[in-house]
């Protein structure tokens, strides 16, 4: 069996984004993604380890 890919936690991203006063569009433009894709990630609909990691890093800087 291969190593499972660990997807970072995403259930707190929306809350953190709101605390920083950022919009879905702010995040999407900064990460080169569509706002709908960011929303899906926040809601856990389409996990993506790379995007989740970049989003969390953006929140730490923003």
C-alpha positions as CSV (number, residue, x, y, z in Angstrom):
1,X,0.0,0.0,0.0
2,X,1.2,3.5,-0.8
3,X,1.5,6.3,1.7
4,X,-1.8,8.1,2.1
5,X,-1.7,11.8,1.3
6,X,-2.5,13.8,4.4
7,X,-4.8,16.7,3.7
8,X,-4.4,19.6,6.1
9,X,-7.3,20.6,8.3
10,X,-9.7,22.9,6.4
11,X,-12.7,23.2,8.8
12,X,-11.3,26.4,10.3
13,X,-10.3,28.2,7.2
14,X,-13.5,30.1,6.7
15,X,-13.5,31.3,10.3
16,X,-9.9,32.4,10.0
17,X,-10.6,34.2,6.8
18,X,-13.5,36.1,8.4
19,X,-11.4,37.0,11.4
20,X,-8.9,38.6,9.0
21,X,-11.6,40.5,7.1
22,X,-10.8,38.7,3.8
23,X,-13.3,37.7,1.1
24,X,-13.3,34.6,-1.0
25,X,-12.3,36.8,-3.9
26,X,-9.2,38.0,-1.9
27,X,-8.1,34.5,-1.2
28,X,-8.9,33.3,-4.7
29,X,-6.9,36.1,-6.5
30,X,-4.0,35.6,-4.2
31,X,-3.8,31.8,-4.7
32,X,-4.7,31.8,-8.4
33,X,-8.0,29.9,-7.9
34,X,-11.7,30.5,-8.5
35,X,-13.7,31.7,-5.5
36,X,-16.0,28.7,-5.8
37,X,-13.0,26.4,-5.5
38,X,-11.9,28.2,-2.3
39,X,-15.5,27.8,-0.9
40,X,-15.5,24.1,-1.8
41,X,-12.2,23.7,0.1
42,X,-13.5,25.5,3.1
43,X,-16.6,23.3,3.2
44,X,-14.6,20.1,2.8
45,X,-16.3,19.3,-0.5
46,X,-13.1,19.0,-2.6
47,X,-10.0,18.4,-0.5
48,X,-6.7,19.5,-2.0
49,X,-3.6,19.3,0.1
50,X,-1.6,21.7,-2.0
51,X,-4.3,24.4,-2.1
52,X,-5.1,23.9,1.6
53,X,-1.4,24.4,2.6
54,X,-1.1,27.5,0.4
55,X,-4.3,28.9,1.8
56,X,-3.1,28.4,5.4
57,X,0.2,30.0,4.6
58,X,-1.6,32.9,3.0
59,X,-3.7,33.3,6.2
60,X,-0.6,33.4,8.3
61,X,0.8,36.2,6.2
62,X,-2.4,38.1,5.5
